[in-house]
């Protein structure tokens, strides 16, 4: 198995950047296209545990947009040609609290899709 093939890293980086743009623009259709539409898809958020694509889509629709943020460090790793992880630090507007986001991406016939995601915030110690 080839680790961190540059072509795969470029593909997943582009998918990750598309997701970030869609998230910040509250583009529900674009976000939907980047998550696998399956009951096995999972997203743990700051205050929610969502099992299956339908729960994820309902949460996004009812949320009214994501809090705006700036990315910090991003680490993308590829394992073979069809699986990758993307981990990012982020900072929401008007706060110094660091957030963390982890995604597992799998390449399907219709492209790279998130199959698992986790978002958390560090405890504010100020």
C-alpha atoms as a printed R data frame, in Angstrom:
    type eleno elety resid chain resno       x      y      z
1   ATOM     1    CA   UNK     A     1   0.000  0.000  0.000
2   ATOM     2    CA   UNK     A     2   1.306  3.401 -0.945
3   ATOM     3    CA   UNK     A     3   1.081  6.033  1.780
4   ATOM     4    CA   UNK     A     4   0.538  9.687  0.808
5   ATOM     5    CA   UNK     A     5   0.546  9.284 -2.961
6   ATOM     6    CA   UNK     A     6   0.768 12.894 -4.218
7   ATOM     7    CA   UNK     A     7  -2.102 12.401 -6.672
8   ATOM     8    CA   UNK     A     8  -4.405 11.090 -3.952
9   ATOM     9    CA   UNK     A     9  -3.356 13.866 -1.568
10  ATOM    10    CA   UNK     A    10  -4.188 16.449 -4.256
11  ATOM    11    CA   UNK     A    11  -7.620 14.879 -4.878
12  ATOM    12    CA   UNK     A    12  -8.540 14.749 -1.192
13  ATOM    13    CA   UNK     A    13  -7.185 18.243 -0.569
14  ATOM    14    CA   UNK     A    14  -9.427 19.548 -3.351
15  ATOM    15    CA   UNK     A    15 -12.432 17.706 -1.862
16  ATOM    16    CA   UNK     A    16 -11.598 19.031  1.619
17  ATOM    17    CA   UNK     A    17 -11.313 22.595  0.296
18  ATOM    18    CA   UNK     A    18 -14.641 22.195 -1.516
19  ATOM    19    CA   UNK     A    19 -16.223 21.076  1.740
20  ATOM    20    CA   UNK     A    20 -14.804 24.045  3.657
21  ATOM    21    CA   UNK     A    21 -16.097 26.471  1.007
22  ATOM    22    CA   UNK     A    22 -19.536 24.825  1.088
23  ATOM    23    CA   UNK     A    23 -19.594 24.868  4.901
24  ATOM    24    CA   UNK     A    24 -18.720 28.552  5.126
25  ATOM    25    CA   UNK     A    25 -21.258 29.401  2.407
26  ATOM    26    CA   UNK     A    26 -23.991 27.158  3.868
27  ATOM    27    CA   UNK     A    27 -24.216 25.402  0.490
28  ATOM    28    CA   UNK     A    28 -26.321 22.429  1.569
29  ATOM    29    CA   UNK     A    29 -26.280 20.815 -1.879
30  ATOM    30    CA   UNK     A    30 -22.489 20.924 -2.118
31  ATOM    31    CA   UNK     A    31 -22.090 19.561  1.415
32  ATOM    32    CA   UNK     A    32 -24.588 16.812  0.632
33  ATOM    33    CA   UNK     A    33 -22.569 15.830 -2.422
34  ATOM    34    CA   UNK     A    34 -19.417 15.424 -0.312
35  ATOM    35    CA   UNK     A    35 -20.902 13.110  2.348
36  ATOM    36    CA   UNK     A    36 -21.777  9.507  1.526
37  ATOM    37    CA   UNK     A    37 -25.537  9.010  1.441
38  ATOM    38    CA   UNK     A    38 -25.645  5.875  3.589
39  ATOM    39    CA   UNK     A    39 -26.846  4.748  7.009
40  ATOM    40    CA   UNK     A    40 -23.209  4.004  7.976
41  ATOM    41    CA   UNK     A    41 -22.130  7.638  7.604
42  ATOM    42    CA   UNK     A    42 -21.541  9.234 11.017
43  ATOM    43    CA   UNK     A    43 -20.962 12.810 12.185
44  ATOM    44    CA   UNK     A    44 -20.237 13.741 15.776
45  ATOM    45    CA   UNK     A    45 -20.500 17.468 16.352
46  ATOM    46    CA   UNK     A    46 -19.905 19.798 19.254
47  ATOM    47    CA   UNK     A    47 -23.349 19.012 20.662
48  ATOM    48    CA   UNK     A    48 -24.798 16.239 18.521
49  ATOM    49    CA   UNK     A    49 -24.227 12.624 17.481
50  ATOM    50    CA   UNK     A    50 -25.676 11.944 14.044
51  ATOM    51    CA   UNK     A    51 -26.013  8.424 12.654
52  ATOM    52    CA   UNK     A    52 -26.737  8.046  8.968
53  ATOM    53    CA   UNK     A    53 -26.800 10.553  6.174
54  ATOM    54    CA   UNK     A    54 -30.468 11.461  6.756
55  ATOM    55    CA   UNK     A    55 -29.764 12.676 10.315
56  ATOM    56    CA   UNK     A    56 -26.768 14.688  9.097
57  ATOM    57    CA   UNK     A    57 -28.814 16.347  6.334
58  ATOM    58    CA   UNK     A    58 -31.684 17.153  8.715
59  ATOM    59    CA   UNK     A    59 -29.270 18.713 11.214
60  ATOM    60    CA   UNK     A    60 -27.685 20.919  8.556
61  ATOM    61    CA   UNK     A    61 -31.027 22.003  7.181
62  ATOM    62    CA   UNK     A    62 -32.289 22.983 10.637
63  ATOM    63    CA   UNK     A    63 -29.087 24.640 11.814
64  ATOM    64    CA   UNK     A    64 -29.232 27.705  9.586
65  ATOM    65    CA   UNK     A    65 -25.538 27.737  8.710
66  ATOM    66    CA   UNK     A    66 -22.261 26.988 10.394
67  ATOM    67    CA   UNK     A    67 -20.495 29.481 12.645
68  ATOM    68    CA   UNK     A    68 -17.851 31.227 10.562
69  ATOM    69    CA   UNK     A    69 -14.267 30.154 11.126
70  ATOM    70    CA   UNK     A    70 -10.688 30.290  9.895
71  ATOM    71    CA   UNK     A    71  -8.636 27.165  9.424
72  ATOM    72    CA   UNK     A    72  -5.397 26.589 11.291
73  ATOM    73    CA   UNK     A    73  -3.203 23.573 10.620
74  ATOM    74    CA   UNK     A    74  -4.569 20.967  8.222
75  ATOM    75    CA   UNK     A    75  -3.130 17.454  7.918
76  ATOM    76    CA   UNK     A    76  -4.278 15.195  5.100
77  ATOM    77    CA   UNK     A    77  -2.992 11.621  4.827
78  ATOM    78    CA   UNK     A    78  -3.774  8.991  2.204
79  ATOM    79    CA   UNK     A    79  -3.677  5.236  2.671
80  ATOM    80    CA   UNK     A    80  -3.666  3.538 -0.705
81  ATOM    81    CA   UNK     A    81  -5.705  5.088 -3.489
82  ATOM    82    CA   UNK     A    82  -9.170  5.046 -1.953
83  ATOM    83    CA   UNK     A    83  -8.967  6.057  1.726
84  ATOM    84    CA   UNK     A    84  -7.734  9.200  3.431
85  ATOM    85    CA   UNK     A    85  -8.054 11.270  6.567
86  ATOM    86    CA   UNK     A    86  -8.279 15.037  6.914
87  ATOM    87    CA   UNK     A    87  -7.663 16.672 10.284
88  ATOM    88    CA   UNK     A    88  -7.922 20.403 10.810
89  ATOM    89    CA   UNK     A    89  -7.691 22.980 13.557
90  ATOM    90    CA   UNK     A    90 -10.042 25.938 13.271
91  ATOM    91    CA   UNK     A    91 -10.906 29.138 15.092
92  ATOM    92    CA   UNK     A    92 -14.434 30.502 15.127
93  ATOM    93    CA   UNK     A    93 -14.905 34.241 14.680
94  ATOM    94    CA   UNK     A    94 -14.532 36.369 17.817
95  ATOM    95    CA   UNK     A    95 -12.933 33.642 19.941
96  ATOM    96    CA   UNK     A    96  -9.513 32.159 20.567
97  ATOM    97    CA   UNK     A    97 -10.912 28.720 21.412
98  ATOM    98    CA   UNK     A    98  -9.458 26.136 19.061
99  ATOM    99    CA   UNK     A    99 -11.744 23.690 17.323
100 ATOM   100    CA   UNK     A   100 -10.785 20.367 15.798
101 ATOM   101    CA   UNK     A   101 -12.265 18.520 12.866
102 ATOM   102    CA   UNK     A   102 -11.501 14.986 11.714
103 ATOM   103    CA   UNK     A   103 -12.850 13.407  8.563
104 ATOM   104    CA   UNK     A   104 -12.441  9.999  6.978
105 ATOM   105    CA   UNK     A   105 -12.734 10.104  3.195
106 ATOM   106    CA   UNK     A   106 -13.313  7.092  0.917
107 ATOM   107    CA   UNK     A   107 -13.198  7.114 -2.873
108 ATOM   108    CA   UNK     A   108 -16.336  5.645 -4.429
109 ATOM   109    CA   UNK     A   109 -17.394  5.402 -8.080
110 ATOM   110    CA   UNK     A   110 -18.889  8.889 -7.808
111 ATOM   111    CA   UNK     A   111 -15.830 10.431 -6.135
112 ATOM   112    CA   UNK     A   112 -14.418 11.149 -2.686
113 ATOM   113    CA   UNK     A   113 -16.998 11.119  0.127
114 ATOM   114    CA   UNK     A   114 -16.834 11.707  3.875
115 ATOM   115    CA   UNK     A   115 -17.933  8.560  5.715
116 ATOM   116    CA   UNK     A   116 -17.070  9.725  9.233
117 ATOM   117    CA   UNK     A   117 -16.599 13.167 10.758
118 ATOM   118    CA   UNK     A   118 -15.971 14.552 14.219
119 ATOM   119    CA   UNK     A   119 -15.979 18.182 15.343
120 ATOM   120    CA   UNK     A   120 -15.009 19.361 18.821
121 ATOM   121    CA   UNK     A   121 -13.995 22.504 20.676
122 ATOM   122    CA   UNK     A   122 -11.289 22.794 23.297
123 ATOM   123    CA   UNK     A   123 -12.371 23.933 26.712
124 ATOM   124    CA   UNK     A   124 -12.152 27.707 27.134
125 ATOM   125    CA   UNK     A   125  -9.662 28.336 29.944
126 ATOM   126    CA   UNK     A   126  -9.801 32.127 29.852
